[in-house]
Amino acid sequence: MTDSPPRTRIQARNRATILEAALEVFAAHGFRGATIDRIAQAAGLSKPNLLYYFRSKEALHLAILEDLMDLWLAPLRGMDPEGEPREQILTYVRRKLEMSRDHPRESRLFANEILQGAPRARPVLEGELKSLVDEKAAVIAGWSASGRIGPVDPHHLIFSIWALTQHYADFEVQVRAIMGGTDPYPAAETWLEQVFGAVLAPPGGTG
């Protein structure tokens, strides 16, 4: 569990600096490769000063994961059961792609946590994330059953959206090397809208 929120402007600034430095170090080196000394150096603070705000590397990592999960779940929470189904799902695709573009370090941090077996994030994965995905999967299943979108497996649709959007952050070096430095995101958005638009086209419709 993280320490109590800071009470002064300086404390708030220092805490934000620590979290930013920790995000950089954890994303680059993973949990095992990160150290309090390395994070303190990146933050420009002494180790005792850093430990005033966070008691341990575990507490600091958990604070980042908690912030990350709030950020990560927001687009899925925004899917409106009363909205037009195809547009709601495509909006989710666009927002996930935007998150890969704007928050690549957070994406890689989350990927590293999962690759390690999610030892710190598992309670959230099995609790809040699973509940939210099940809730939205039920909405998507209802849209599909009513013929408003094509026949889809809702859970695997969501997994596919994650895979095809987060790839651009998690494998950014590979993507940009192959693209020769060209910004991949405009073309990626067009392509993903074509892919998921075709998948979501209702029976007998053009999507």
PyMOL commands that place a pseudoatom at each C-alpha (Angstrom):
pseudoatom trace, name=CA, resn=MET, resi=1, chain=A, elem=C, hetatm=0, pos=[0.000, 0.000, 0.000]
pseudoatom trace, name=CA, resn=THR, resi=2, chain=A, elem=C, hetatm=0, pos=[1.321, 3.456, -0.845]
pseudoatom trace, name=CA, resn=ASP, resi=3, chain=A, elem=C, hetatm=0, pos=[1.978, 6.188, 1.690]
pseudoatom trace, name=CA, resn=SER, resi=4, chain=A, elem=C, hetatm=0, pos=[-0.505, 8.951, 2.446]
pseudoatom trace, name=CA, resn=PRO, resi=5, chain=A, elem=C, hetatm=0, pos=[-0.818, 11.737, -0.160]
pseudoatom trace, name=CA, resn=PRO, resi=6, chain=A, elem=C, hetatm=0, pos=[1.569, 14.660, 0.365]
pseudoatom trace, name=CA, resn=ARG, resi=7, chain=A, elem=C, hetatm=0, pos=[0.284, 17.730, 2.162]
pseudoatom trace, name=CA, resn=THR, resi=8, chain=A, elem=C, hetatm=0, pos=[2.420, 20.502, 0.702]
pseudoatom trace, name=CA, resn=ARG, resi=9, chain=A, elem=C, hetatm=0, pos=[3.153, 21.801, -2.784]
pseudoatom trace, name=CA, resn=ILE, resi=10, chain=A, elem=C, hetatm=0, pos=[6.805, 20.740, -2.518]
pseudoatom trace, name=CA, resn=GLN, resi=11, chain=A, elem=C, hetatm=0, pos=[5.815, 17.255, -1.427]
pseudoatom trace, name=CA, resn=ALA, resi=12, chain=A, elem=C, hetatm=0, pos=[3.339, 17.004, -4.291]
pseudoatom trace, name=CA, resn=ARG, resi=13, chain=A, elem=C, hetatm=0, pos=[6.023, 18.072, -6.750]
pseudoatom trace, name=CA, resn=ASN, resi=14, chain=A, elem=C, hetatm=0, pos=[8.562, 15.628, -5.324]
pseudoatom trace, name=CA, resn=ARG, resi=15, chain=A, elem=C, hetatm=0, pos=[6.087, 12.765, -5.386]
pseudoatom trace, name=CA, resn=ALA, resi=16, chain=A, elem=C, hetatm=0, pos=[5.220, 13.473, -9.028]
pseudoatom trace, name=CA, resn=THR, resi=17, chain=A, elem=C, hetatm=0, pos=[8.949, 13.635, -9.864]
pseudoatom trace, name=CA, resn=ILE, resi=18, chain=A, elem=C, hetatm=0, pos=[9.537, 10.286, -8.173]
pseudoatom trace, name=CA, resn=LEU, resi=19, chain=A, elem=C, hetatm=0, pos=[6.645, 8.616, -9.976]
pseudoatom trace, name=CA, resn=GLU, resi=20, chain=A, elem=C, hetatm=0, pos=[7.821, 9.959, -13.331]
pseudoatom trace, name=CA, resn=ALA, resi=21, chain=A, elem=C, hetatm=0, pos=[11.368, 8.717, -12.723]
pseudoatom trace, name=CA, resn=ALA, resi=22, chain=A, elem=C, hetatm=0, pos=[10.132, 5.359, -11.471]
pseudoatom trace, name=CA, resn=LEU, resi=23, chain=A, elem=C, hetatm=0, pos=[7.929, 4.925, -14.523]
pseudoatom trace, name=CA, resn=GLU, resi=24, chain=A, elem=C, hetatm=0, pos=[10.956, 5.510, -16.755]
pseudoatom trace, name=CA, resn=VAL, resi=25, chain=A, elem=C, hetatm=0, pos=[13.135, 3.064, -14.816]
pseudoatom trace, name=CA, resn=PHE, resi=26, chain=A, elem=C, hetatm=0, pos=[10.506, 0.343, -14.428]
pseudoatom trace, name=CA, resn=ALA, resi=27, chain=A, elem=C, hetatm=0, pos=[9.520, 0.575, -18.103]
pseudoatom trace, name=CA, resn=ALA, resi=28, chain=A, elem=C, hetatm=0, pos=[13.148, 0.318, -19.188]
pseudoatom trace, name=CA, resn=HIS, resi=29, chain=A, elem=C, hetatm=0, pos=[14.392, -2.336, -16.757]
pseudoatom trace, name=CA, resn=GLY, resi=30, chain=A, elem=C, hetatm=0, pos=[11.330, -4.148, -15.411]
pseudoatom trace, name=CA, resn=PHE, resi=31, chain=A, elem=C, hetatm=0, pos=[10.620, -4.619, -11.709]
pseudoatom trace, name=CA, resn=ARG, resi=32, chain=A, elem=C, hetatm=0, pos=[13.616, -6.852, -11.067]
pseudoatom trace, name=CA, resn=GLY, resi=33, chain=A, elem=C, hetatm=0, pos=[16.080, -4.615, -12.870]
pseudoatom trace, name=CA, resn=ALA, resi=34, chain=A, elem=C, hetatm=0, pos=[14.895, -1.419, -11.203]
pseudoatom trace, name=CA, resn=THR, resi=35, chain=A, elem=C, hetatm=0, pos=[16.437, -0.291, -7.934]
pseudoatom trace, name=CA, resn=ILE, resi=36, chain=A, elem=C, hetatm=0, pos=[15.632, 2.442, -5.461]
pseudoatom trace, name=CA, resn=ASP, resi=37, chain=A, elem=C, hetatm=0, pos=[19.103, 3.890, -6.042]
pseudoatom trace, name=CA, resn=ARG, resi=38, chain=A, elem=C, hetatm=0, pos=[18.522, 4.053, -9.804]
pseudoatom trace, name=CA, resn=ILE, resi=39, chain=A, elem=C, hetatm=0, pos=[15.083, 5.637, -9.361]
pseudoatom trace, name=CA, resn=ALA, resi=40, chain=A, elem=C, hetatm=0, pos=[16.412, 8.184, -6.864]
pseudoatom trace, name=CA, resn=GLN, resi=41, chain=A, elem=C, hetatm=0, pos=[19.191, 9.115, -9.283]
pseudoatom trace, name=CA, resn=ALA, resi=42, chain=A, elem=C, hetatm=0, pos=[16.715, 9.529, -12.134]
pseudoatom trace, name=CA, resn=ALA, resi=43, chain=A, elem=C, hetatm=0, pos=[14.528, 11.708, -9.894]
pseudoatom trace, name=CA, resn=GLY, resi=44, chain=A, elem=C, hetatm=0, pos=[17.471, 13.844, -8.762]
pseudoatom trace, name=CA, resn=LEU, resi=45, chain=A, elem=C, hetatm=0, pos=[16.744, 13.018, -5.118]
pseudoatom trace, name=CA, resn=SER, resi=46, chain=A, elem=C, hetatm=0, pos=[18.611, 11.223, -2.369]
pseudoatom trace, name=CA, resn=LYS, resi=47, chain=A, elem=C, hetatm=0, pos=[17.592, 7.684, -1.497]
pseudoatom trace, name=CA, resn=PRO, resi=48, chain=A, elem=C, hetatm=0, pos=[16.404, 8.701, 2.018]
pseudoatom trace, name=CA, resn=ASN, resi=49, chain=A, elem=C, hetatm=0, pos=[14.339, 11.498, 0.483]
pseudoatom trace, name=CA, resn=LEU, resi=50, chain=A, elem=C, hetatm=0, pos=[12.695, 9.060, -1.924]
pseudoatom trace, name=CA, resn=LEU, resi=51, chain=A, elem=C, hetatm=0, pos=[11.974, 6.603, 0.901]
pseudoatom trace, name=CA, resn=TYR, resi=52, chain=A, elem=C, hetatm=0, pos=[10.205, 9.394, 2.787]
pseudoatom trace, name=CA, resn=TYR, resi=53, chain=A, elem=C, hetatm=0, pos=[7.497, 9.249, 0.125]
pseudoatom trace, name=CA, resn=PHE, resi=54, chain=A, elem=C, hetatm=0, pos=[7.506, 5.527, -0.642]
pseudoatom trace, name=CA, resn=ARG, resi=55, chain=A, elem=C, hetatm=0, pos=[8.620, 2.922, 1.888]
pseudoatom trace, name=CA, resn=SER, resi=56, chain=A, elem=C, hetatm=0, pos=[9.950, 0.452, -0.689]
pseudoatom trace, name=CA, resn=LYS, resi=57, chain=A, elem=C, hetatm=0, pos=[10.354, -0.362, -4.358]
pseudoatom trace, name=CA, resn=GLU, resi=58, chain=A, elem=C, hetatm=0, pos=[7.221, -2.503, -4.046]
pseudoatom trace, name=CA, resn=ALA, resi=59, chain=A, elem=C, hetatm=0, pos=[5.176, 0.424, -2.711]
pseudoatom trace, name=CA, resn=LEU, resi=60, chain=A, elem=C, hetatm=0, pos=[6.399, 2.646, -5.518]
pseudoatom trace, name=CA, resn=HIS, resi=61, chain=A, elem=C, hetatm=0, pos=[5.648, 0.047, -8.188]
pseudoatom trace, name=CA, resn=LEU, resi=62, chain=A, elem=C, hetatm=0, pos=[2.167, -0.504, -6.749]
pseudoatom trace, name=CA, resn=ALA, resi=63, chain=A, elem=C, hetatm=0, pos=[1.449, 3.245, -6.838]
pseudoatom trace, name=CA, resn=ILE, resi=64, chain=A, elem=C, hetatm=0, pos=[2.358, 3.332, -10.530]
pseudoatom trace, name=CA, resn=LEU, resi=65, chain=A, elem=C, hetatm=0, pos=[0.257, 0.242, -11.270]
pseudoatom trace, name=CA, resn=GLU, resi=66, chain=A, elem=C, hetatm=0, pos=[-2.742, 1.744, -9.495]
pseudoatom trace, name=CA, resn=ASP, resi=67, chain=A, elem=C, hetatm=0, pos=[-2.489, 4.936, -11.535]
pseudoatom trace, name=CA, resn=LEU, resi=68, chain=A, elem=C, hetatm=0, pos=[-1.909, 2.886, -14.670]
pseudoatom trace, name=CA, resn=MET, resi=69, chain=A, elem=C, hetatm=0, pos=[-4.975, 0.701, -14.169]
pseudoatom trace, name=CA, resn=ASP, resi=70, chain=A, elem=C, hetatm=0, pos=[-7.180, 3.771, -13.762]
pseudoatom trace, name=CA, resn=LEU, resi=71, chain=A, elem=C, hetatm=0, pos=[-5.752, 5.122, -17.020]
pseudoatom trace, name=CA, resn=TRP, resi=72, chain=A, elem=C, hetatm=0, pos=[-5.957, 1.773, -18.808]
pseudoatom trace, name=CA, resn=LEU, resi=73, chain=A, elem=C, hetatm=0, pos=[-9.558, 0.995, -17.855]
pseudoatom trace, name=CA, resn=ALA, resi=74, chain=A, elem=C, hetatm=0, pos=[-11.008, 4.429, -18.647]
pseudoatom trace, name=CA, resn=PRO, resi=75, chain=A, elem=C, hetatm=0, pos=[-11.603, 3.784, -22.398]
pseudoatom trace, name=CA, resn=LEU, resi=76, chain=A, elem=C, hetatm=0, pos=[-13.402, 0.504, -21.721]
pseudoatom trace, name=CA, resn=ARG, resi=77, chain=A, elem=C, hetatm=0, pos=[-15.486, 2.084, -18.980]
pseudoatom trace, name=CA, resn=GLY, resi=78, chain=A, elem=C, hetatm=0, pos=[-16.468, 4.723, -21.542]
pseudoatom trace, name=CA, resn=MET, resi=79, chain=A, elem=C, hetatm=0, pos=[-18.153, 2.197, -23.843]
pseudoatom trace, name=CA, resn=ASP, resi=80, chain=A, elem=C, hetatm=0, pos=[-21.836, 3.213, -23.698]
pseudoatom trace, name=CA, resn=PRO, resi=81, chain=A, elem=C, hetatm=0, pos=[-24.405, 0.382, -23.802]
pseudoatom trace, name=CA, resn=GLU, resi=82, chain=A, elem=C, hetatm=0, pos=[-26.957, 2.885, -25.158]
pseudoatom trace, name=CA, resn=GLY, resi=83, chain=A, elem=C, hetatm=0, pos=[-24.721, 4.110, -27.956]
pseudoatom trace, name=CA, resn=GLU, resi=84, chain=A, elem=C, hetatm=0, pos=[-24.475, 2.967, -31.564]
pseudoatom trace, name=CA, resn=PRO, resi=85, chain=A, elem=C, hetatm=0, pos=[-22.633, -0.386, -31.229]
pseudoatom trace, name=CA, resn=ARG, resi=86, chain=A, elem=C, hetatm=0, pos=[-20.186, -0.170, -34.124]
pseudoatom trace, name=CA, resn=GLU, resi=87, chain=A, elem=C, hetatm=0, pos=[-19.169, 3.398, -33.309]
pseudoatom trace, name=CA, resn=GLN, resi=88, chain=A, elem=C, hetatm=0, pos=[-18.771, 2.585, -29.605]
pseudoatom trace, name=CA, resn=ILE, resi=89, chain=A, elem=C, hetatm=0, pos=[-16.368, -0.252, -30.377]
pseudoatom trace, name=CA, resn=LEU, resi=90, chain=A, elem=C, hetatm=0, pos=[-14.425, 1.700, -33.004]
pseudoatom trace, name=CA, resn=THR, resi=91, chain=A, elem=C, hetatm=0, pos=[-14.133, 4.613, -30.577]
pseudoatom trace, name=CA, resn=TYR, resi=92, chain=A, elem=C, hetatm=0, pos=[-12.661, 2.169, -28.068]
pseudoatom trace, name=CA, resn=VAL, resi=93, chain=A, elem=C, hetatm=0, pos=[-10.160, 1.009, -30.707]
pseudoatom trace, name=CA, resn=ARG, resi=94, chain=A, elem=C, hetatm=0, pos=[-9.158, 4.616, -31.432]
pseudoatom trace, name=CA, resn=ARG, resi=95, chain=A, elem=C, hetatm=0, pos=[-8.762, 5.462, -27.750]
pseudoatom trace, name=CA, resn=LYS, resi=96, chain=A, elem=C, hetatm=0, pos=[-6.609, 2.395, -27.114]
pseudoatom trace, name=CA, resn=LEU, resi=97, chain=A, elem=C, hetatm=0, pos=[-4.406, 3.311, -30.062]
pseudoatom trace, name=CA, resn=GLU, resi=98, chain=A, elem=C, hetatm=0, pos=[-4.117, 6.880, -28.755]
pseudoatom trace, name=CA, resn=MET, resi=99, chain=A, elem=C, hetatm=0, pos=[-3.022, 5.488, -25.392]
pseudoatom trace, name=CA, resn=SER, resi=100, chain=A, elem=C, hetatm=0, pos=[-0.268, 3.474, -27.071]
pseudoatom trace, name=CA, resn=ARG, resi=101, chain=A, elem=C, hetatm=0, pos=[0.870, 6.645, -28.823]
pseudoatom trace, name=CA, resn=ASP, resi=102, chain=A, elem=C, hetatm=0, pos=[0.669, 8.907, -25.775]
pseudoatom trace, name=CA, resn=HIS, resi=103, chain=A, elem=C, hetatm=0, pos=[1.638, 6.456, -22.997]
pseudoatom trace, name=CA, resn=PRO, resi=104, chain=A, elem=C, hetatm=0, pos=[4.133, 3.940, -24.417]
pseudoatom trace, name=CA, resn=ARG, resi=105, chain=A, elem=C, hetatm=0, pos=[6.092, 3.613, -21.176]
pseudoatom trace, name=CA, resn=GLU, resi=106, chain=A, elem=C, hetatm=0, pos=[2.951, 2.759, -19.240]
pseudoatom trace, name=CA, resn=SER, resi=107, chain=A, elem=C, hetatm=0, pos=[2.069, 0.126, -21.823]
pseudoatom trace, name=CA, resn=ARG, resi=108, chain=A, elem=C, hetatm=0, pos=[5.520, -1.452, -21.595]
pseudoatom trace, name=CA, resn=LEU, resi=109, chain=A, elem=C, hetatm=0, pos=[5.412, -1.359, -17.795]
pseudoatom trace, name=CA, resn=PHE, resi=110, chain=A, elem=C, hetatm=0, pos=[2.116, -3.227, -17.837]
pseudoatom trace, name=CA, resn=ALA, resi=111, chain=A, elem=C, hetatm=0, pos=[3.442, -5.717, -20.408]
pseudoatom trace, name=CA, resn=ASN, resi=112, chain=A, elem=C, hetatm=0, pos=[6.505, -6.394, -18.235]
pseudoatom trace, name=CA, resn=GLU, resi=113, chain=A, elem=C, hetatm=0, pos=[4.278, -7.017, -15.235]
pseudoatom trace, name=CA, resn=ILE, resi=114, chain=A, elem=C, hetatm=0, pos=[2.168, -9.516, -17.186]
pseudoatom trace, name=CA, resn=LEU, resi=115, chain=A, elem=C, hetatm=0, pos=[5.233, -11.287, -18.609]
pseudoatom trace, name=CA, resn=GLN, resi=116, chain=A, elem=C, hetatm=0, pos=[6.471, -11.812, -15.038]
pseudoatom trace, name=CA, resn=GLY, resi=117, chain=A, elem=C, hetatm=0, pos=[3.191, -13.503, -14.122]
pseudoatom trace, name=CA, resn=ALA, resi=118, chain=A, elem=C, hetatm=0, pos=[1.494, -10.359, -12.746]
pseudoatom trace, name=CA, resn=PRO, resi=119, chain=A, elem=C, hetatm=0, pos=[2.705, -10.910, -9.151]
pseudoatom trace, name=CA, resn=ARG, resi=120, chain=A, elem=C, hetatm=0, pos=[1.616, -7.410, -8.117]
pseudoatom trace, name=CA, resn=ALA, resi=121, chain=A, elem=C, hetatm=0, pos=[-1.249, -6.770, -10.551]
pseudoatom trace, name=CA, resn=ARG, resi=122, chain=A, elem=C, hetatm=0, pos=[-3.019, -10.128, -10.274]
pseudoatom trace, name=CA, resn=PRO, resi=123, chain=A, elem=C, hetatm=0, pos=[-5.641, -8.960, -7.724]
pseudoatom trace, name=CA, resn=VAL, resi=124, chain=A, elem=C, hetatm=0, pos=[-6.678, -6.159, -10.100]
pseudoatom trace, name=CA, resn=LEU, resi=125, chain=A, elem=C, hetatm=0, pos=[-6.659, -8.478, -13.130]
pseudoatom trace, name=CA, resn=GLU, resi=126, chain=A, elem=C, hetatm=0, pos=[-8.817, -11.084, -11.402]
pseudoatom trace, name=CA, resn=GLY, resi=127, chain=A, elem=C, hetatm=0, pos=[-11.036, -8.491, -9.758]
pseudoatom trace, name=CA, resn=GLU, resi=128, chain=A, elem=C, hetatm=0, pos=[-11.701, -5.064, -11.253]
pseudoatom trace, name=CA, resn=LEU, resi=129, chain=A, elem=C, hetatm=0, pos=[-10.435, -5.819, -14.770]
pseudoatom trace, name=CA, resn=LYS, resi=130, chain=A, elem=C, hetatm=0, pos=[-12.258, -9.136, -15.089]
pseudoatom trace, name=CA, resn=SER, resi=131, chain=A, elem=C, hetatm=0, pos=[-15.510, -7.621, -13.811]
pseudoatom trace, name=CA, resn=LEU, resi=132, chain=A, elem=C, hetatm=0, pos=[-15.307, -4.714, -16.245]
pseudoatom trace, name=CA, resn=VAL, resi=133, chain=A, elem=C, hetatm=0, pos=[-14.425, -6.922, -19.222]
pseudoatom trace, name=CA, resn=ASP, resi=134, chain=A, elem=C, hetatm=0, pos=[-17.243, -9.342, -18.388]
pseudoatom trace, name=CA, resn=GLU, resi=135, chain=A, elem=C, hetatm=0, pos=[-19.668, -6.422, -18.130]
pseudoatom trace, name=CA, resn=LYS, resi=136, chain=A, elem=C, hetatm=0, pos=[-18.701, -4.961, -21.504]
pseudoatom trace, name=CA, resn=ALA, resi=137, chain=A, elem=C, hetatm=0, pos=[-18.495, -8.403, -23.111]
pseudoatom trace, name=CA, resn=ALA, resi=138, chain=A, elem=C, hetatm=0, pos=[-22.129, -8.953, -22.118]
pseudoatom trace, name=CA, resn=VAL, resi=139, chain=A, elem=C, hetatm=0, pos=[-23.049, -5.662, -23.805]
pseudoatom trace, name=CA, resn=ILE, resi=140, chain=A, elem=C, hetatm=0, pos=[-21.181, -6.635, -26.980]
pseudoatom trace, name=CA, resn=ALA, resi=141, chain=A, elem=C, hetatm=0, pos=[-22.796, -10.090, -26.933]
pseudoatom trace, name=CA, resn=GLY, resi=142, chain=A, elem=C, hetatm=0, pos=[-26.205, -8.420, -26.756]
pseudoatom trace, name=CA, resn=TRP, resi=143, chain=A, elem=C, hetatm=0, pos=[-25.395, -6.188, -29.713]
pseudoatom trace, name=CA, resn=SER, resi=144, chain=A, elem=C, hetatm=0, pos=[-24.246, -9.218, -31.686]
pseudoatom trace, name=CA, resn=ALA, resi=145, chain=A, elem=C, hetatm=0, pos=[-27.262, -11.358, -30.742]
pseudoatom trace, name=CA, resn=SER, resi=146, chain=A, elem=C, hetatm=0, pos=[-29.622, -8.592, -31.863]
pseudoatom trace, name=CA, resn=GLY, resi=147, chain=A, elem=C, hetatm=0, pos=[-27.890, -8.325, -35.241]
pseudoatom trace, name=CA, resn=ARG, resi=148, chain=A, elem=C, hetatm=0, pos=[-26.657, -4.788, -34.664]
pseudoatom trace, name=CA, resn=ILE, resi=149, chain=A, elem=C, hetatm=0, pos=[-23.083, -5.977, -35.252]
pseudoatom trace, name=CA, resn=GLY, resi=150, chain=A, elem=C, hetatm=0, pos=[-21.735, -9.152, -36.812]
pseudoatom trace, name=CA, resn=PRO, resi=151, chain=A, elem=C, hetatm=0, pos=[-21.322, -12.422, -34.923]
pseudoatom trace, name=CA, resn=VAL, resi=152, chain=A, elem=C, hetatm=0, pos=[-18.316, -11.984, -32.637]
pseudoatom trace, name=CA, resn=ASP, resi=153, chain=A, elem=C, hetatm=0, pos=[-16.888, -13.600, -29.541]
pseudoatom trace, name=CA, resn=PRO, resi=154, chain=A, elem=C, hetatm=0, pos=[-16.910, -10.553, -27.247]
pseudoatom trace, name=CA, resn=HIS, resi=155, chain=A, elem=C, hetatm=0, pos=[-13.996, -11.539, -25.029]
pseudoatom trace, name=CA, resn=HIS, resi=156, chain=A, elem=C, hetatm=0, pos=[-11.769, -12.382, -27.977]
pseudoatom trace, name=CA, resn=LEU, resi=157, chain=A, elem=C, hetatm=0, pos=[-12.814, -9.173, -29.713]
pseudoatom trace, name=CA, resn=ILE, resi=158, chain=A, elem=C, hetatm=0, pos=[-11.568, -7.215, -26.702]
pseudoatom trace, name=CA, resn=PHE, resi=159, chain=A, elem=C, hetatm=0, pos=[-8.356, -9.270, -26.575]
pseudoatom trace, name=CA, resn=SER, resi=160, chain=A, elem=C, hetatm=0, pos=[-7.806, -8.557, -30.279]
pseudoatom trace, name=CA, resn=ILE, resi=161, chain=A, elem=C, hetatm=0, pos=[-8.268, -4.830, -29.737]
pseudoatom trace, name=CA, resn=TRP, resi=162, chain=A, elem=C, hetatm=0, pos=[-5.692, -4.910, -26.952]
pseudoatom trace, name=CA, resn=ALA, resi=163, chain=A, elem=C, hetatm=0, pos=[-3.230, -6.895, -29.053]
pseudoatom trace, name=CA, resn=LEU, resi=164, chain=A, elem=C, hetatm=0, pos=[-3.527, -4.778, -32.196]
pseudoatom trace, name=CA, resn=THR, resi=165, chain=A, elem=C, hetatm=0, pos=[-3.313, -1.428, -30.424]
pseudoatom trace, name=CA, resn=GLN, resi=166, chain=A, elem=C, hetatm=0, pos=[-0.807, -2.057, -27.637]
pseudoatom trace, name=CA, resn=HIS, resi=167, chain=A, elem=C, hetatm=0, pos=[1.591, -3.638, -30.132]
pseudoatom trace, name=CA, resn=TYR, resi=168, chain=A, elem=C, hetatm=0, pos=[2.492, -0.146, -31.345]
pseudoatom trace, name=CA, resn=ALA, resi=169, chain=A, elem=C, hetatm=0, pos=[3.744, 0.790, -27.872]
pseudoatom trace, name=CA, resn=ASP, resi=170, chain=A, elem=C, hetatm=0, pos=[5.197, -2.505, -26.686]
pseudoatom trace, name=CA, resn=PHE, resi=171, chain=A, elem=C, hetatm=0, pos=[7.091, -3.099, -29.969]
pseudoatom trace, name=CA, resn=GLU, resi=172, chain=A, elem=C, hetatm=0, pos=[7.640, 0.560, -30.811]
pseudoatom trace, name=CA, resn=VAL, resi=173, chain=A, elem=C, hetatm=0, pos=[11.327, 0.115, -31.692]
pseudoatom trace, name=CA, resn=GLN, resi=174, chain=A, elem=C, hetatm=0, pos=[10.498, -2.667, -34.140]
pseudoatom trace, name=CA, resn=VAL, resi=175, chain=A, elem=C, hetatm=0, pos=[7.583, -0.803, -35.694]
pseudoatom trace, name=CA, resn=ARG, resi=176, chain=A, elem=C, hetatm=0, pos=[9.540, 2.407, -36.215]
pseudoatom trace, name=CA, resn=ALA, resi=177, chain=A, elem=C, hetatm=0, pos=[12.581, 0.528, -37.553]
pseudoatom trace, name=CA, resn=ILE, resi=178, chain=A, elem=C, hetatm=0, pos=[10.434, -1.171, -40.182]
pseudoatom trace, name=CA, resn=MET, resi=179, chain=A, elem=C, hetatm=0, pos=[8.565, 2.046, -40.971]
pseudoatom trace, name=CA, resn=GLY, resi=180, chain=A, elem=C, hetatm=0, pos=[11.848, 3.898, -41.465]
pseudoatom trace, name=CA, resn=GLY, resi=181, chain=A, elem=C, hetatm=0, pos=[11.036, 6.507, -38.845]
pseudoatom trace, name=CA, resn=THR, resi=182, chain=A, elem=C, hetatm=0, pos=[7.608, 7.325, -40.298]
pseudoatom trace, name=CA, resn=ASP, resi=183, chain=A, elem=C, hetatm=0, pos=[4.924, 7.991, -37.686]
pseudoatom trace, name=CA, resn=PRO, resi=184, chain=A, elem=C, hetatm=0, pos=[2.899, 4.748, -37.769]
pseudoatom trace, name=CA, resn=TYR, resi=185, chain=A, elem=C, hetatm=0, pos=[-0.184, 5.987, -35.959]
pseudoatom trace, name=CA, resn=PRO, resi=186, chain=A, elem=C, hetatm=0, pos=[-2.225, 7.743, -38.702]
pseudoatom trace, name=CA, resn=ALA, resi=187, chain=A, elem=C, hetatm=0, pos=[-2.038, 4.728, -41.000]
pseudoatom trace, name=CA, resn=ALA, resi=188, chain=A, elem=C, hetatm=0, pos=[-2.568, 2.372, -38.059]
pseudoatom trace, name=CA, resn=GLU, resi=189, chain=A, elem=C, hetatm=0, pos=[-5.830, 4.102, -37.147]
pseudoatom trace, name=CA, resn=THR, resi=190, chain=A, elem=C, hetatm=0, pos=[-7.106, 3.830, -40.712]
pseudoatom trace, name=CA, resn=TRP, resi=191, chain=A, elem=C, hetatm=0, pos=[-6.094, 0.184, -40.947]
pseudoatom trace, name=CA, resn=LEU, resi=192, chain=A, elem=C, hetatm=0, pos=[-7.599, -0.828, -37.603]
pseudoatom trace, name=CA, resn=GLU, resi=193, chain=A, elem=C, hetatm=0, pos=[-10.873, 0.899, -38.436]
pseudoatom trace, name=CA, resn=GLN, resi=194, chain=A, elem=C, hetatm=0, pos=[-10.986, -1.111, -41.685]
pseudoatom trace, name=CA, resn=VAL, resi=195, chain=A, elem=C, hetatm=0, pos=[-10.188, -4.379, -39.888]
pseudoatom trace, name=CA, resn=PHE, resi=196, chain=A, elem=C, hetatm=0, pos=[-12.636, -3.997, -37.036]
pseudoatom trace, name=CA, resn=GLY, resi=197, chain=A, elem=C, hetatm=0, pos=[-15.217, -2.306, -39.237]
pseudoatom trace, name=CA, resn=ALA, resi=198, chain=A, elem=C, hetatm=0, pos=[-15.286, -5.437, -41.394]
pseudoatom trace, name=CA, resn=VAL, resi=199, chain=A, elem=C, hetatm=0, pos=[-15.503, -7.717, -38.363]
pseudoatom trace, name=CA, resn=LEU, resi=200, chain=A, elem=C, hetatm=0, pos=[-18.340, -5.685, -36.873]
pseudoatom trace, name=CA, resn=ALA, resi=201, chain=A, elem=C, hetatm=0, pos=[-20.422, -5.352, -40.051]
pseudoatom trace, name=CA, resn=PRO, resi=202, chain=A, elem=C, hetatm=0, pos=[-23.918, -6.710, -39.313]
pseudoatom trace, name=CA, resn=PRO, resi=203, chain=A, elem=C, hetatm=0, pos=[-25.145, -9.720, -41.273]
pseudoatom trace, name=CA, resn=GLY, resi=204, chain=A, elem=C, hetatm=0, pos=[-26.133, -8.677, -44.789]
pseudoatom trace, name=CA, resn=GLY, resi=205, chain=A, elem=C, hetatm=0, pos=[-24.721, -5.173, -44.215]
pseudoatom trace, name=CA, resn=THR, resi=206, chain=A, elem=C, hetatm=0, pos=[-21.646, -3.351, -45.423]
pseudoatom trace, name=CA, resn=GLY, resi=207, chain=A, elem=C, hetatm=0, pos=[-20.638, -1.973, -42.024]
for i in range(1, 207): cmd.bond("trace and resi %d" % i, "trace and resi %d" % (i + 1))
show_as sticks, trace
zoom trace
